[in-house]
């Protein structure tokens, strides 16, 4: 009888311990364990992070970090940390959180446009993914890579078509660059390549001319006409005399792309640079900025006309007056000069 009581006591104690353990495990796994008030937060785990790094990010977000530690150990997450960008929703349990940060790396939209240089582009992309700008610049300007893809340091920017692209936050610089090559090939479909060929331009030359057109006019509906002017001048082997290329030449010669030049002066026209289209005929050796897709399409679908000149229209701001002859252009230009003087 006495032994039976002891056995019963042992059984009850065992059941109590099991119940407590089950309750502890349930709480550790399935009870809500978030402390933030937002509906959701994102956690970015860099490559090569250790569990302690992830824990430091999670600690301010959780009610009980110790219970999370226990479950992370039980599910072996603390020995198998994954890099990426992960979503944690309000009211998630430890189990939900671990499942999220272990296997639900979320893609993000990486956007860029209007950058003037590869360095600017790398800086813009580095604001959105884990890779730093220096690493991006190094792979973008890698000599072997450029040569393999028929680019050089002057034309390298032309490989990047402005848009929004889907990447994982922890995308490597090489992965970013290589995907952009594929996107470049996809953009230059047979239709666009045929149109470039009809203009007697390469893809790189179309991109370069589009960068000039982009800088000349912000009016999308005017870009095909401006493109037509430059194409007419190229056919006649006339100097393009594009002010934006002079501004770029000055910035490049001074290695100062932050410099602001509001008006092109006669002294700027004397800068000896292949980007100065007042001094050197034809297109410059590379783009002077990253053009919008609308500017690229404006070149490929340029307006056919007999204009060779244009100047800002003082009666229709943002647009230009176009001329077929130099005498007509000089009259338009004088109107612009008079307006500037009155200002």
Order of alpha helices (4+ residues) and beta strands (2+ residues): alpha-beta-alpha-alpha-beta-alpha-beta-alpha-alpha-alpha-beta-alpha-alpha-alpha-alpha-alpha-alpha-beta-beta-alpha
